[in-house]
Amino acid sequence: MRDPFRRVYVGLAALALVLVVGTVGYLALGFGLLDAVYQTVVTVSTVGYAFAHRIGPGGKAFTVFLILVGVGTALYTFTVTLELLIEGHVRELVGRRRMERTIEAMKGHVIVCGWGRVGREVARYLDHAGERIVVVDRDAERIANVPYPWVAGDVTDDDTLLRAGVERARTLVAALDTDADNLFATVASRSFNGSIHVIARARNESSEAKLLRVGADRVVNPQRLGGDRMAAFVTQPHVVDFVDVVMHDGSLEFRLEELTVGESSPLDGASLRSARVHDRTGALVLAIRRPDGSFATNPAPEVEVKAGDVLIGVGTADQLEALISFAAGGTHRQGAPGSMVTGRGDPG
């Protein structure tokens, strides 16, 4: 963002230079230091007091030069200062610095790179899920009124990601216009934060493998997802509607949640039956994802659960909170990247 005080700084520097030149000039004409400073100030300010000493033609010519240059410089400085105050740049700068302090205090937040259609939808969903968000976009005017902390800048500039707190962020969503920019955002974020979870958008199928190779944890092709969704409406419209209501609408009591089994959890080494998961929490376990990435879908009651497994459950908000606490063994909830959570009242 352009510094609104830049022109004021230039004007003040030019005015100071005029005062120095005027003082030196009157010193050369035989004035004392105090008289030289006094004569310079009254000349530049056009106050018009008489000269402290008599001057000859050379002194008069120098005074004419000083009046022309000094009055113009003083007028410019006054104009840009008044413009700064009238246009509200001071208020804008104060608000921006307050936002920068807010970002500096954030930790474990989500950085959304790109404020296009995809970026807006990502931010809206994350906001309803209770995530803290920082938006990054190169167009300052486009993001000036977003309801989240933001950074205006190009992701190809490392300073932009640093100002967004990439080294303290939990997740980065690269939803920029081009695959090249998303590729760079992935590489840069990995270089600053090795543990950050990166979700990248890919416009072309050929870019998906490249993004995964440079460190993206997930690559999403919106065109492919849109096509799959349209096809699903043809073959299984009621299933799609139900999933939408559970995941996004929030009009049903049920929702989906993913949670990690903790080291001290009663589930560690136990089966779903012996741990009496449904009896204790009321939630249903739809699937178990092992640390190697494999899924055990619709697990039988005899399936053994181990620490580090990710359970995907369905139930009401209260039932899922009970399941989270039970699976974590009394520890805090694991903020797993990509958690699919939709609470009641989420307008979707």
Buried (B, 14 or more C-beta within 10 A) or exposed (E): EEEBBEBBEEBBEBBEEBBEBBBEBBBEBEBEEEBBBBBBBBBBEEEEEEBBBEBEEEBEEBBEEBBEBBBEBBEBBEEBBEEBEEEEBEEBBEEBEEBBEBBEEBEEBBBBBBBBEBBBEBBBBBBBBEBBBBBBBBEEEBBEEBEBBBBBBBBEEBEBBBBBBBBBBBBBBBBBBEBEBBBBBBBBBBEBBEEBBBBBBBBEEEBBEBBBEBBBBBBBBBEEEEEEEEEEEEEEEEEBEBBEBBBBBBEEEBBBBBBBBBEEBBBBEBBBEBBBBBEEBBBBBBBBBEEEEEEBEEBEEEBBBBBEBBBBBBBBBEBBBBBBBBBBBEEEBBEBBEBBBBEEEBEE
